[in-house]
Amino acid sequence: MSDQAEQLRKVCRPGKTDQGAAKSFGKAGLSRVIAFASGKGGVGKTSLVVNLGLSLTRIGYRVVVIDADLGLANVDVMINTIPRYNLADVINGSKKLREVIFKGPLDLKIIPGGSGLYDLANLDQVKRKALLDQFIDLETEGDFILVDTAAGISRNVINFVSAADDFILVTTPEPTALTDAYGMLKVVRNEGLREKSHVLVNSTRNYQEGQKVFNGLKRVVKQYMPAMELDYLGDVRYDSAVKSAVHELCPFVISNPRSPASIALNRIAWRIAADEETVMPEKKGIAGFINRLKKLP
């Protein structure tokens, strides 16, 4: 193993922080809960969630990532660690929520989901209240709560999208990804869950391709779902640094911060931060998220 690879692994181990990372702004108020979804797998959604979380920490925000891919949870793999506990341990009472949170690079906080969220709807009133009280503590843990959902359009994914303050749809220029992305938007709109969705296009060759993908998606949505509004967050370029980061088990914004993908994602992080009260105006916080999630089928 090369010295460079070993250094990257050290940086990516939990608890290691970037000395250049800004301190939290310490902003008062509710956390913003953002759900990420894609119509299909293989579009790089989880990688974008983790790297976007790290980009937000670098500009001073506290970020918590909830791994809500209940079948193939892999946020921990992205940062080369194996969590000892997950939300199932919180629900069965063996651990407190704060005990299952672990820190990744730059103090990014991660909550491994495992199978825990499957049991959420079946909790009795006392256990629900106890769990909700613990989730409320996340308001002090993160300015942003990023929820990485599973690929596809399962009921669990739709519930997470509906319960969150905001929804970011991740797609790519591939025809199958676009078809499934439209399918996701159609389900969301037909069920009356959201009137506005944000779109992030991954693996583009250039700015023009990302804009073309979004414009095409927006055109179809306007024709068949005129009540839905789409907002374009931007594109992330196809980049060999991303593939290398996967092999090194280290997020690309750390392993190659000057790569095109890192620069693009940092730009999107700044936009989310700068437009917090304009593009994403309504915050209901983590308590609102959990309350809405528990009421859904």
N, C-alpha and C positions, 0 to 999 in steps of 0.2 A: 504494500500500500504506500502511495506517495506521501511525503510530508504534508503536501498541500491538502490532500484528502483527509488526513488525520486532523489537521487544524480545523477543517470545516466541520468534522464530526464533533470536535470539542465545543465549537461555537454553538452547534445545534442541540447539544444536550440540555435538558431542562435545567433551569436555574441560572444559566449563563446569559448575561445581558450585555448589550452593546454599550460601551462607555460613552458613545456619542449620542445615545438615545435621549430625547428630550424628556423632562419630567412632565408628569401629568398636569394639565391645565387646572385640575381641581375644580372643574365646572360643577356648579350646583344643578340639581334637577334630575329628571328621570333618565334612565338609560334609553338608548334607541335600539330597538330590536329589529334586525334585518334578516329576513329569510332568503337563502339562496337556493334556487332550484334550476333544473334543466329538464328538457323533455326526454333526453336519452343519456345514457352513460358515455364516458369517453370524451367529454368535451373539456375536461380539465377543471371542473367546478371546485372540487376540494382543494386543489393546489391554489386556485385563485383566492378562495376564502382564507386559507392560512397566510398566504403572502400579502393579501390586502390587510389582514389583521396586523401583520408585522409593519406594514407601511403606515398604518394609523398610529401604532405605538411610537414609531420614529418621529412623528410630528407632535407627539405629546399626549395622545389619548390613551386611556386605559381600555383594553379590549379583552372580552371573553368570547371564546369560540365554543359553541355547543355542538358536539358531533351527534347529529340526529339521523345519521344514516344507520338505521337500526339493524340492517342485515349485514352490511359490509363496512362498518365503521373503520375509517383508516386515517383520520386526522393525526393520530399518534405516530403512524408510520412515516408521515411527511416530515416529522421532526426527530425520527430515530429514537423512539422511546416506547416502552410498554407500560401502560398504566396498571396499577395494582387494583384499583377500584373504579366503579362507574356508577351511574344513576341507579342501577338495580340495587346496589348496596345501600343507597340512601333510602329507597322506597321500603326495603325490608327492615330498615331500622338499625343496621349494623354500623353505618357510618353517617356522619353529618355531611351536608353538602360541601362545606368548606374543606372537608377531609378528602374529597374526591377530585377537587380542583388541583391541577398541577401546572407548573410554569414551564413554558417553552422558551425559546430565544427571545431576548428583549422584553422579558417579563410578560409575554403573551400568555394569558390564562386559558386553559382548556378544560372542558367538562366532557369526559368520555360518556357516550350515551349507552352503549351496549344494548341490552334488551329492556332497560329500565323504563323507557317511555311507553312501552307496550302496556305496562301495568297501570299507567296513570289514570285511565278512565275507569278502572275497577276499584280504586281506593274508596274506602268508606269516608264519611264526612270528617271524622277526627284525623285520619291520616292525611287527607287532602289539605286540611287546615295546617297541620304540622309541616307538610312539604312546602306549601305556599309560603309559610313564614320563613322558611329557609331560602327560598328563591328570592324573596324580597331583599335579602342581604346582598344579592348581586347588584342592586342599585349602587352600592358602595364599592363594588369590585370593578365595574366597567362603565365607561361612557357609551361604548358600543357593545351590543351583544349580537354576535354573528352566528346564525343558525345554519349549519350545513346539512341540508336534507338529502335524502336518497335520490338516485336518478329515477326518472319515470314519473307516472301520474297516479301513484297509489293514494289511498285515503289518508294515510299518515302525512304524506307530502302536502296534500291539499290543506289539511288541517294546520300544519305549521305555517304555510303561506298565508292562510286566512287570519291566523292569530297574531302574526308579526305586525309591527308598525309599518314596515316597508318590505317590498319584494323585489329582488334582483334576479332576472332570468338570464342564465348564461347559455350562450349558443355559439356555434362556429359557422363558417361559410359553407360547410358540407350540406348538400340538399336534404339528407336524412335528418340532420340536426335541426335544420330550419323547419322541416315538416313537423317534427316532434315539439319544437318550441312553440309553433302556432297551436298545436294540439293542447299544450299546457295552458296557453293564454285563453283558449276557447273554453276549457273546463273551468278555469278561474272565473271568467266573465259569466258563463252560463249559470254558475251556481251563485252569482251575485256576491262574490267574495271581495273583489277589488275593482276599483274604477281606474286605478293608475298602476302601471308596472314600469320598472326600470330595466333596461336591456344592456348587457355587456357582451361584446363579441370577442371571442377568444381565437387565437391561432390565425390571425389575419396576415396577409403578405404586406399590406400597407394601409395607410389611413383610408384611402379611397375604397378599398374592399370592405372595411368595416362599416363605412358610411353606406355603401351600397346594400349590404346585408340588412342594416337597420331600416333603410328607406323602403326596401322591398317588403319587410315584415310589417312596417307601419302602414304601407299602402293596402295590404291585404286585410289588416285589422280594421282600418278605416272603412273598407268596403263592407265587411261582414259583421264587425262589432263596433259600430260608430261611437258607442258610448264609452269605449275604453280608450284611455290616454296612455301613450308610450313615451318614455323619456330615455334618451340615449346617454349612457354614462361614458361610453368610449370603447376602444378596442385594445387588445393586448396582442402584440405581434408573435407570429411563429418564431421561435428562438431556440437555438441549440443549447443555450444556457439552461432552459427549462428541463430538457431531457437530461442534461448532466446533473442538475440538482436532484432529480428523481433518483438517479443512480447513487448519488452521494448521500441521500436521505437528509438533505438540507435545503430549506426553501431558497428559491433563486434570488430573492431580494437581499439575501445575506451572502450566498455563495458568489453571486455576480451582480452587485448592486448597480452597475453601470450598463447592464445589458438592455437591449430595446424593450424586453418584456418588463424588466424592473422599472425602467423609466416610465413606461405606459401605465403600470399599475400604481406607481407613486402619484402620477397625475390624477388618476381616478380617486385615489385616497384623499388628495387635496380637494377635489371637487366635492366629494361626499362631506368632508369636514366644513368646507366653506359654505356649502349650500344647505347646511343642516336645518336652517329655519325657513328655507325657501323651497328647495326641491323636495325636502322631506319635512313638512311643517308640523305634523301631529305625532307627539310621543305619548304613549300610554305606559311605557316602562315595562319592566320584567313581570311585575305583579299582574298587569293587564294582560300580558302575553299568556301567562300560565292560567289565569282565570278564563280567558277565551278558549284556550286549548282544552281545558277540562269540560267545557260545555259542548264541544263539538263531538259528532258521532265518531 
